[in-house]
Amino acid sequence: MDYRGARRLTFTSSVLGELPPPPPRACFGRDELIERIIDLAETFTPIALIGAGGIGKTSIASTVLHHDRTKKLFGDNRRFIRCDQFPASRAHFLARLSKIVGAGIENPEDLTPLRPFLSSENMILVLDNAESILDPQGTGAREIYIVVEELSHFSNICLCITSRIYTVPPDCKILNVPTLSIEAARDAFYRIYESGGQSNLVDGILGQLDFHPLSVTLLATVANQNRWDNYRLAREWASRRTRVLRTDYNESLAATIELSLASPMFRELGPDVRDLLGVIAFFPQGINENNVDWLLPTISSSTNIFDKLCTLSLTYRINGFITMLAPLRDYLCPREPLSSPLLCTTKEHYFRRLSTAIDPSWPGFEEARWITSEDVNVEHLLDVLTSIGQNSADVWDTCANFIAYLYWHKPRLVTLGPKVEGLPDDHPSKPECLSELSRSFALVGNHVERKRLLIHALKLRRERGDNFQVAETLLFLSNANRMLGLPKEGIPQVKEALEIYEQFDNKSGQAKTLQRLASLLYEDGQLDAAEEAASRLVNLPTEGDQFTLCGCYRLLGKICRSKDETEKAINHFETALGIASSFNWHSHIFWIHHNLVELFLDMGRFDDVQVGIGRVKSHATNDPHLLGQAMELQARFWCRQCRLEEAKSEASRAADVYEKLGAARDLKRCRALLRGIEGGTQKPVTSGG
């Protein structure tokens, strides 16, 4: 029944009811939310404040009850019921309601005897911790829900529910309670903590707590009770994490989380769901819902389970992942990861997917793009495993393959570098890990670091007598020297590699080596010798190594450009582009368009230049080094157009990118470009592509 518009009665009673508990001394960072709640209360709109345990729902509701605007509208009819303080049954709820509002009716069986009293005056009624009576798996929950829904229909009552679950009457305006801002978290912390001034150390810990209000309060209380200074607090946090969050009066984050885990709805999900929460907590990204079928194949009805975990405010969805607030994650994460059966299963499925090496010319290359959404999780898993004595070959072979997957599909540096270098030289996986790590430095243009790692890997390969791998490492090392402007140092290295591949009669290896030899000869100004080496590659009977062939045609285009054979250069570039486009090789496509733009600049075909620059930029997305190259190319075009201020701006941005990446050669070239712009003497300079 809807009681909006019901006739008001004058009702008198000797029972005054109970006023709400006092408000919190401070409620930081919630002003806008509180004002919004009061606006809704003034229109008697039922409200539900939903959020994880300790997020501040009760503090917000109490602050609202004691606000001047609330007092003006509702007077003493501001009521507050703690729903976790009585058994979850309709009889107990109605008895508590009658007492709190002052109806004076003993043990009502339903709302019928209370309706005249409830409809007599304006009232705001807070049902705090309502999940304890509204949990759909709880005994008598349906009967209580019907009563609460009826309360939401009274036109003179503003019903305000605080709950960890979303099971609330449909008319309720649901307001999700967020974590605090950093400023509010600071204010909350320093209101309690008096043992030191503001510190970046504290800010860092607050951030690791996701600015979760209860965690911030507990941290400040524990630190203040123990008289810790900032440095002691930081040490305690580093060693104990959320286990620190327990006060002398046994208030703790653990108790709040365990209360959620004790709910009937959670228990209904089965005994393995706690382990699932541990897996979600372990991974920084949480669990990708789109990959559950292969990542957690033993979890049936995963969609339903994830829905329920979100309903319980234990997890939330973001960008396709199921994750949780940092304090919950820290508490629920397995202290010994390999003790979790489900996490071990997840590890095996990640490892299985990373068990094969990839190359753009090989089958299955495109399928490996799954790494673009899972890279942070995989990196964290490997970081943990390599930190707990997991030095077995499969872990480090997976590390090498993981770095390779990133190289091809999500170019970036990895955090595993120091651990790779820290491996003993006799570890079987170290040379491969060093080689793959060196390629990631190539992506950001740091060829000095790349060369250093390759020299180390080459030494280990030679010691082991693995000639095939020696040839591959020589090939990589020669390219590092090419990018460092040291072609004369790289030429003998690539010739040695070619001899080894010829001994093995490995046509694919010969093709890659001939391409590299042609590149080095080109860099050294030996154009005819470079063209001869590239032509040998084109005529080599390889077995479908289209990636190398694409690079060869691009190189032939550059050689012909240097020999002023522009039409031949364009034909070679277009052949390379046709191959690269059919395989969607973004890096190749980027550099081919880059080379074409340079050629069109030579020819003064500025309309084609402008179109080409747009294509260059479209293939530089998410790769900072390529973005820097695109900016530099744009700067050179603006120079040719005499738009020097714009040229200077683009070149400066490119230089900043190169400097951050440690790309010394590119930075040197870009600074020369800037000097030319400022001195008015800029001439076209070929980039490192």
MIGU-437459 format. One record per residue: y, x, z of N, C-alpha, C in turn; residue in one letter. Coordinates in steps of 0.2 Angstrom, whole numbers, plus 5000, padded with zeros to 4 digits. Each point is the difference from the previous one (the first is absolute). Example, Ala and Ser with C-alpha at 12.3 -4.5 7.8 and 13.67 -1.06 7.14 Angstrom:
2
497250665039500649965000500650045000a500549984996500650045001500549965003s
//
This chain:
689
499450045000500649965000500650045000m500549984996500650045000500649975004d500250045005500549985005500750014998y500150034994500750014999500449934999r500550005003500449945000499849945005g499550025004499849965005500649985005a499949945003500649985005500050045006r500650025002500050045006500049965006r499750025005499949965007500350045005l500349975005500350035006499450015005t499850055002499450015004500250045006f499849985005500150045007499450025003t500050055003499450035004500250045005s499650005006500250045005499750084999s499650004995499850074998500450034995v500350065001500550034996499750044995l499350025000499750044995500250075002g499850054996500150075001500550034995e500450045002500550044996499650064997l500250024994499650064997500150065004p499650054999500150065004500650044997p500350045004500650044999499950034993p500650014997500050044993499850075001p499850044995500050075001500750035000p500050065004500750035001500350024993r499650014995500350024994499549984995a500349984994499549984994500350034994c499950074999500350044995499849984992f500550004996499949994993499749934998g500149955004499849944998500549944999r500750035000500549955000500049954994d499950024994499949964994499549955001e499450025002499449965001500149955005l500350025006500249955005500549954998i500550024996500549954997499649954996e499650024996499649964995499649955004r499750025005499549965004500549945003i500550025003500549955003500349954995i500150034994500249954995499549954998d499450025000499449954999499949965006l500150025006499949965006500649955000a500650014998500549955000499949944995e499550014995499849954996499349975002t499750025006499449985003499450024995f500150054996499550024995499450045005t499449984999499550045004499950074997p499950055004500050074998499450035003i499750054996499550045002500250084999a500050035005500150085000499350034999l499950034995499350034999500150084999i499550035003500050075000499450035004g499950074999499550035004500250015007a499550015004500150015008500550055001g500549995005500550055001500650014996g500049954995500650004995500649985003i500049965005500649985003500149925000g499549964998500149934999500249975007k499750015006500249975006500750025002t500250064999500750025002500549974996s499849994993500549964996500149935002i499449975001500049935003500449995006a499950045005500350005006500850015000s500150054995500850014999500349934997t499649974995500349944997500149955006v499549995004500049955006500650015004l500350065001500550015005500750014996h500049994993500650014996500549945002h500650025000500549955002500049944995d499950014994499949944995499449955002r499550045002499449965002500149965006t500350035005500249975006500449944999k500550014996500549944998499649944997k499650014996499649954997499549975004l499650045004499449975003500150005008f500550035002500150005008499450035003g499849965005499450025004499349994997d500149964994499449984997499750064995n500050065003499750064996499450025004r499449984996499450015003499650064997r499550035004499750064998499349995003f499550004995499350005002499650064998i499750035005499650064998499349974999r499850004994499349974998499450045001c500150065002499450045002499950005008d500349965003499950005008499649935002q499749974995499649945002499450004995f499549975002499449994995500249964994p499850024994500149974994499749934999a500349955003499749934999500649965000s499949944997500549954999500249985007r499649985005500149985006500550055004a499850065000500450055003500750014997h500050004993500750004997500449955002f499849934999500449955002500250005007l499650025005500250005007500550065001a500050054996500550055001500649984997r500049964994500649984997500349955004l499749955003500349955005500350045006s499750055003500350035005500750044998k499950044994500650044998500649964998i499949944997500649964998500249965005v499649995006500249965005499949925000g499549994996499849934999499749975006a499750045004499749975006499449964999g499650004995499449964998499450055001i499649985005499450045001499449994995e499850054998499450014995500049944995n500650004995500049964995499450014995p499749954997499550014995500250014993e500649984999500350024993500849995001d500350004995500850005000500349935002l499649954999500249935001500449995006t499850025006500449995006500650055001p500050054996500650055000500549984995l499949964995500449994994500749975002r500049955005500749985002500450065003p499750045004500450055003500250064995f499550014995500250064995500549974996l500149944998500449984995500749985003s500150015007500649985003500650045000s499950074999500550045000499950064995e500550034998499950064995499750065004n499550034997499650055004499850064995m500050065002499750054997499450025004i499450014996499450015004499650064996l499950065004499750064997499350005002v499550004996499350015001499950084999l500050045005499950074999499350025000d499850054996499350024999499649944998n500249964995499649944998499450024997a499950064998499350014997499449995004e500250005007499449995005499849935000s500449954998499849934999499949984993i500350034995500049974993499450044996l499750055003499550044996499549954998d499949994993499649954997499250015002p499850065003499350015002500049985007q500549995004500049995007499749935002g499849995006499749945002500649955001t499949944997500549955001500750014996g500050054995500650024997500249944996a499649974996500249944996500449955004r499849985006500349955004500750025002e500050075002500750025002500550014994i499750024994500450004994500349934999y499649955001500349934998500649995005i499950015006500649995005500650044998v499950074999500550044998500449984994v499649974995500349984994500449945001e499849955005500349945001500750025004e500050055004500650035003500550024995l499850034995500450024994500449954997s499749935001500349954996500649965004h500150025006500549975004500750024998f500449954998500750024997500550035005s499849995007500550035005499750065003n499450034998499750065002500050054995i500250065002499950064996499450045003c499550004996499450035002500050074997l499950055005500050074997499450035003c499650034995499350025001500150084999i499750045005499950074998499350015000t499750044995499350004999499950074996s499450025001499750064995499649974994r499949935000499749974994500449954997i499849994994500449954995499849935001y499649995004499749935001500549965004t500549974997500549965003500149944996v500449945003500149944997500450024993p499849964995500350014993500849995000p500349965005500750004999500450065003d499650045003500350065004500350054994c500750025002500350054996499750075002k499650034996499750065002500550064999i500150045006500450065000499650065002l499950044995499650065002500450055003n499850025006500450055004499950074998v500550034997499950074998500050055006p499950074998500150055005500750015000t500250055004500750015002500350054994l500650005000500450064996500050065004s500150064997500050065004500550005005i500649974999500649995004499849965006e499749944999499849965006499450035004a499550044996499550035004500350065005a500550034997500350055004500449975006r500349944999500449975006499549985005d499449974998499549985004499750055004a499950064997499750065003500450035005f500650014999500550035004500349965006y499949934999500149965006499650015006r499450034998499550015006500050085001i499950044995499950075001500750035002y500050045005500650035003499950085001e499450034997499950075001500250044995s500449984995500350054995500449964995g500450044997500549974995499649984993g500349974996499749984993499850064997q499449994997499750064996499649974994s500050054995499649994994499349995002n499750045005499349995002499949935002l500449975003499949935002500049954994v500550024996500049964994499450004996d499750064999499450014997499449965002g500050005007499449965003500149934999i500649975001500249934999499849984993l500150044995499849994993499349995000g499650055003499350005000499749935003q500449975004499849945004500249944995l500350014994500249954996500649965004d500350025005500549975003499849935003f499450015003499649945003500349995007h500349945001500450005007499650015006p499449975001499650025006499850075000l499850034995499950075000500650055002s500649984997500650035002500150005007v499949945003500249985007499550045004t499350004999499550045004500150074999l500250034995500150074999500650025004l500649965000500550025004499949995008a499649955002499849995007499650065002t499450024996499650055002500450075001v500450014995500450065000500550015006a500349945002500450005005499750005007n499449975001499650005006499850075001q499850044995499850075001500550055000n500649984998500650045000499950064995r499749984994499950044995500750024996w500150064998500650014996499749994992d500550014996499849984993499450044997n500050075002499550044998499349985003y500049995006499449985003499749934997r500549964999499849934997499750014993l500350054996499750014993499350035001a499950055005499350035001499549955002r500249955004499549955002499849964995e500649984996499849954994499650044995w500150064999499650044995499350005002a499850015006499350015002499749935002s500449955002499749945002500149944996r500550004996500249944996500149945004r499749944997500249945004499649995006t499650055002499750005007500550025005r500650024998500550015005500349945002v499949944996500449945002499649965005l500050025006499749975006500550015006r500349955003500450025005499650005007t500450015005499750005007499749945002d500349944997499849935002499549984995y499650044997499549984995500249964994n500750004999500249974993499850054995e499749974995499850054994500049974994s500150044994499949974994499349984999l499550045003499349984999499849935002a500349985006499949935002500249954995a500650014998500349964995499649994994t499750064997499649994994499349975002i499750025005499449975002500049935001e500649975002500149935001499949974993l500350034995499949974993499350004998s499650065002499350014997499649955004l500249975006499649965004500049934998a500449984995500249934998499349984997s499949935000499449974997500050014993p500650004996500050004993499850074998m500250055004499850074998499250015001f499849985006499350005002499549974994r500349944998499649964995499950044993e500450054999499950044994499450055000l499750015006499450045000500150065003g499450045002500150065004500250064996p500050004994500250064996500750004998d500449955002500749994998500450055004v499850025006500450055004499950074996r499450014997499950064996500550004994d500049944997500549994994500750025002l500249975006500750025002500150075001l499550045002500050075001500150034993g499749984995500150034993500749984997v500249945001500749994998500550045004i499950015006500450045004500050084998a499450024998499950074998500450024994f500149964995500350024994500749985000f500450054999500849995000500249944996p499749984994500149954996499749935002q499550015004499649945002499449994994g499849944999499549994995500349964994i499850034994500349974994499549944999n500349945000499649944999499650004993e500450034995499750004993499450045000n499950055004499450055000499549995005n500049945004499549995005499349994997v499949984994499349994998499750074999d500350054998499750075000500150045006w500549995004500250045005499649985007l499949935000499749975006499549954998l499550024996499549954997499649965005p500050035006499649965005500349955004t500749994999500449955003500049944996i499749955002500049934996500549965003s500349964995500549955002500650045002s500250064997500550045002500749964999s500149964995500649975000500149955006t499549975002500149955006500150045006n499750065001500150045006500750035000i500250024994500750035000500549945001f499949954998500549945001500049995008d499450005003500049985007500350065004k499950064998500450065004500749994999l500349984994500749994999500249945005c499649955000500249945004500150025007t499550045002500150025007500550065002l500450014995500550055000499850075002s499350014999499850075001500150054994l500149974994500150034994500549964996t500350044995500449964995499950034993y500349964995499950034993500650034998r499950054996500650044997499850034993i500249984995499950044993499250004999n499749945001499350004999499550035005g500350035005499650035006500049965006f499550005004499949975006500250065005i500550005004500150055005500349975006t500250045005500249985007500650045002m500349985006500550035003499850075003l500450055000499850065002499650015007a500349965005499750015007499349974999p499949944997499349974999499650054997l500250034994499650054996499850065004r500550025004499850065005499549985005d500149945003499549985005499349994997y500049974994499349974998499750064995l500350054998499750054996499550045004c499450014997499450035003500250075002p499950025007500250075002499550054997r499449984998499650044997499849964993e500350024995500049964994499249994997p499650055001499350004997499649965005l500249975005499749965005500049934997s500449984996500149944997499549994994s499549965001499649994994500349974994p500549965000500449974995500450054997l500350045004500550064997499550054996l499450015003499650054996499849974993c499949935000499849974994500650014995t500649995003500650004995500150074998t499950055004500050074998499550024994k499449975001499550014995500249974993e500349945000500249974994500650044997h500550025004500550044997499850074997y499550035004499750064997499649994994f499749954999499649984994500450004994r500649965001500549994995500350074998r500050055004500450064999499450064999l499449984998499550055000500050034993s500349974995500050034993500750034998t500050054997500650034997500349964994a500650004999500349964994500450044996i500049984994500550034995500249954995d500650004997500249954995499549994994p499650054999499649994994499349975002s499949995006499349985002500049935002w499449974999499949935002500249985007p500249955001500249985007500650025003g500450034996500750035002500449945002f500149954996500449955002499849965006e499450005002499749965006500250045006e500250064999500250045006500749985003a500349964996500749985002500049965007r499449985002500049975007500350055005w500050064999500350055005500849985001i500349974995500749995001500249965006t499549955002500249965005499650025007s499650044999499650035006500150075002e500550034997500150075001500250025007d500449965004500250025006499449995005v499649954999499449995004499550065000n499950014993499550064999500350065003v500650024999500350065003499950005007e500249955004499949995007499350015002h499549974997499350015001499850075000l500250034994499850074999500350055005l500749985002500350045005499750005007d499749945002499749995006499350045000v499649994994499450035000500050075000l500550034997500150085000500350025006t500249965005500250025006499549995006s499549974998499549995006499350044998i500150064997499450044998499649984995g500349964995499649974995500150054994q499750065000500150054995499450004995n499649955000499550004995500249994993s499650034995500350004993500249944998a499649945002500249944997500749975001d500350025007500649985001500550044996v499950075000500550044996500049994992w499449994998499949984993500449934998d500049965005500349944999500850015001t500250055004500750025000500250024993c499650054997500250024994500149954994a499549955000500049954996500649955001n500149995006500649965002500750024997f500150075001500650034998500049994992i499450014997500049994992500249934998a499749955004500249934998500749995001y500350035005500749995001500450044994l499850054998500350044995500049964993y499549964999500049964994500349945000w499949975006500249935001500649985004h500250055005500549985005500350075002k500450034995500250075001500450015007p499850045004500350025006499750055004r500350045005499750055004499649965005l499650045004499549975005500250035006v499849975006500150035006499450055002t499550004996499450045002500050074998l500650024997500150074998499850055005g500450005006499850055005499350005002p499749955000499350005002499550034994k500249994994499650034995500150085000v500650025001500150075001499750035006e499949965005499750025007499350014999g499749974995499250015000499850074999l499550025003499750074999499950014993p500150074998500050014993499249994997d499550015005499449994998499749934999d500549955002499849934999499949984993h499449974998499949984993500549964997p500449965003500449964997500750034999s500250055003500750035000500350014993k499650044996500350014993500249944997p499649955000500149944996500649965003e500050005007500649975003500750034999c499950075000500650044998500349984993l499550004996500249994993500349934999s499749955003500349934999500750005004e500050035006500750005003500550034996l499850064996500550034996500349954995s499649964997500249954995500549955003r499949995006500549955003500750035000s500050075002500750035000500350014993f499550004995500350004993500349944998a499849945003500349944998500750005003l500250035005500750005003500450064997v499750044996500350064997500150065004g499650005006500050065004499450054998n500250034995499550054997499950065003h500450025004499950065005499549995005v500049945003499549985005499349994996e500149974994499449994996499650064998r500450054998499750074998499750035006k500350005006499750035006499349975002r500049935000499349975001499550024995l500250014994499550014994499850075001l500450055002499850075001499550005005i500149965005499550005006499349974997h500149954997499449974997499650044995a500450044996499750044995499650065004l500350025005499650065004499449975002k500049945003499349975003499549994994l500349984995499549984994499750074997r500450055000499750064998499550035005r500149995006499650035005499349965000e500049944998499449964999499750014993r500350034996499750014993499949944996g500449955001500049944997500450004994d499850034994500450014994500349944997n499649955000500349944997500649985004f500050005007500649985004500550055000q499850064999500550064999500549984994v499649984994500449984994500549955001a499749945004500549955001500650025004e499950045005500550025005500550044996t499750054995500550044996500449964996l499749944997500449964996500649975004l499849975006500649975004500550065002f499850065002500450055002500550024994l499750004994500450024994500649954999s499849945001500549944999500650015006n499850025006500550015005500450054998a499850064997500450054998500449984994n499849964995500449974995500649965003r499849965005500649965003500550045004m499850065002500450045003500450054996l499949994993500350044995499750075000g499450015001499650065000499450004995l500249984994499450004995499650064999p500450065000499650064999499550015005k500149985007499550005005499449954999e500249954997499549944999499550014994g500350044994499650014994499350035001i500050065004499350035001499649965004p500349965005499549955004499749954996q500449974995499749954996499550034995v500150064998499550034995499450015003k500050035007499450015004499649935000e500449955002499749935000499649984994a500450014994499749994994499350034998l500050075002499450044999499449975004e500249975006499449975005499849944997i500449964997499849934997499650014994y500250064996499650014994499350025002e500050045005499350025002499649945002q500349955003499649945002499949954994f500450024994500049964995500349935002d500550005004500349945003500649984995n499949954996500549984995500649975004k499949965005500549975003500550055004s499650055003500450055003500450044995g499750024995500350034995500749974997q499949934999500649964998500550015005a499949995006500550005006500350075000k499650054999500350075000500450024994t499849974994500450024994500749965001l500049945003500649975001500550045004q499750025006500450045005500250074996r499650034997500250064996500549994995l500049944997500549994995500749995004a499949965006500649995004500450075002s499550045002500350075003500350044994l499750004995500350034994500649974998l500049945000500749964998500550025005y499950005006500550025005500250075000e499550044997500250084999500350014994d500249954996500350004993499650024995g499350015000499550014995499849944996q500549974996499949944998499449994995l499950054995499550004996499350005003d500050055005499350015004499949935004a500549975002499949945004499849944995a500350004994499849954995499250014998e499850065000499450024998499549985005e500150015006499649985006499949925000a500649974999500049935001499649974994a500050034994499649984994499350015001s499850055003499350015002499749955004r500549975005499749955004499949934996l500549994996500049944996499350004996v499850064997499450004996499450015004n500050015007499450015004499649935000l499450014999499649945001499849985007p500549975003500049985007499749935000t499749985006499749935001500549955003e500549984996500449955002500550025006g500250065001500550025005500749984997d500149945000500749974998500650035004q499950005006500550025005500350074998f499550054999500250074997500350004993t499749964996500349994993500749975000l500149955004500749985001500550055002c499850045005500450055002500250064994g499450014996500150054995500549974995c499949944998500549974995500750005002y500149995007500750015003500250074999r499650045002500250074999500250024993l499649984995500150024993500749974998l500249945003500649974999500650055003g499950035006500550045002500150074996k499450024998500050064996500449994994i499849944996500449994994500749995001c500249975006500749995001500350075001r499750045003500350075001500150044993s499549984996500150034993500449964995k500449955003500449964996499649964995d499449985001499649964995500049935003e500649975000500149945004499549944998t499949994993499549944998499350025003e499850064999499350015003500049995007k500550025004500049995007500049935002a500449964996500049925001499249984999i499750024995499349974998499650025006n500050075002499650025006500149965006h500649995002500249965006499749934999f500149974994499849934999499249995001e499750054997499250015001499850005007t500450045004499850015007500249935004a500549974998500249945003499549944999l499750004994499549954998499450015004g499850065002499450025004500249985007i500550025003500249995007500149925001a500349974995500149925001499449965000s499550034997499349964999499750015007s500150055004499750015006500549985006f500649994999500549985005500150065004n500150064998500150065004500750015001w500349985005500750005002500350064999h499750055003500350075000500150034993s499549994996500050034993500549964997h500049935000500549964997500750025002i500150015006500750025003500250074996f499650055000500250064997500150004992w499649964997500049994993500749974998i500249955004500649974999500650055001h499950035006500550065002500150054994h499450024997500150054995500349974994n499949934998500349974995500750005001l500249985006500850005001500350064999v499750065002500250064999500150024993e499549984996500150014993500549964997l500149945002500549954997500750035002f500050035006500750035002500250064995l499550044998500150054996500249974993d499849954998500149974993500649965000m500349985006500649965001499849934999g499449985001499849934999500149965007r500649985001500249985007499849935002f499949964995499749935001499350015002d499650044997499350015001500050045007d500550045002500050035006500049955006v500549954999500149955005499449965001q499749984995499349965000499550045004v499950074998499550045003500150015007g500750015002500150015007499849945004i500149944998499749945003499350005001g499650024995499350015000499850055005r500350065000499950055005500049975007v500649975002500149975006499449955002k499849964995499549955002499350035002s499950064998499450035002500150055005h500550005003500150055006500049975007a499849935000500049965006499650035005t500350015006499650025006499850075000n500250044995499850075000500750045001d500250025006500650035001500250064995p499550044998500150064996500249974993h499649954997500249984994500749965000l500149975005500749975001500550054999l499950065004500550054999500150024993g499450014996500050024993500449954996q499949945002500449944996500750015001a500250015006500750015002500350064996m499750055000500250064997500149994992e499549964998500149994992500649964999l500149955004500649954999500650045001q500050055004500650045001500250044994a499550034997500150044994500249954994r499849945000500249964995500849985001f500149995006500849985002500450064998w499750065001500450064998500150004992c499549984996500150004993500549944998r500149955004500549954999500650015003q500150065003500750025004500149965006c499549975003500149965006499850045006r500550055001499850055005499949985007l500449955002500049985007499349975001e499849964995499349965001499550065000e500150054995499550054999499950045007a500650015003500050045006499649965006k500149935000499749965005499350004999s499749994994499350004999499750075002e500350054997499750075002500050015007a500549985004500050015007499449975003s499949934998499549965003499350044998r499950024994499450044998499950065005a500550045001500050065004499849985007a500249955003499949985006499249985001d499849974995499249984999499650075000v500250044996499650074999500150035007y500550015003500150035006499549975006e500049945000499649975005499250014999k499950004993499350024998499850075001l500550045000499850075000499850034993g500349964995499850024993500650054997a499850075002500550054999500250014993a499550004995500250014993500449944998r499949945001500449954998500750005003d500050025006500650005004500550054997l499750064998500450064997500349974993k499549974996500349984994500549945001r499949965004500549945001500750035003c500050055004500650035003500350034994r499750034995500350044995500349944995a499749945000500349954996500749975004l499950005006500649985004500650054999l499950065000500550064999500349994993r499549984995500350004993500449944999g499949945004500449945000500750025003i499950035006500750015003500450054996e499750054997500350054996500249984993g499749944998500149984993499650044995g499550035002499650044995499349984999t499949945003499349984999499749994993q499450035000499650004994499349975001k499749974995499349975002499550065003p499749985005499550045003499349965000v499550034998499349975000499850005007t499749945002499749995007499350035000s499749995006499450035001499449964997g500149944997499549964998499650034994g
//
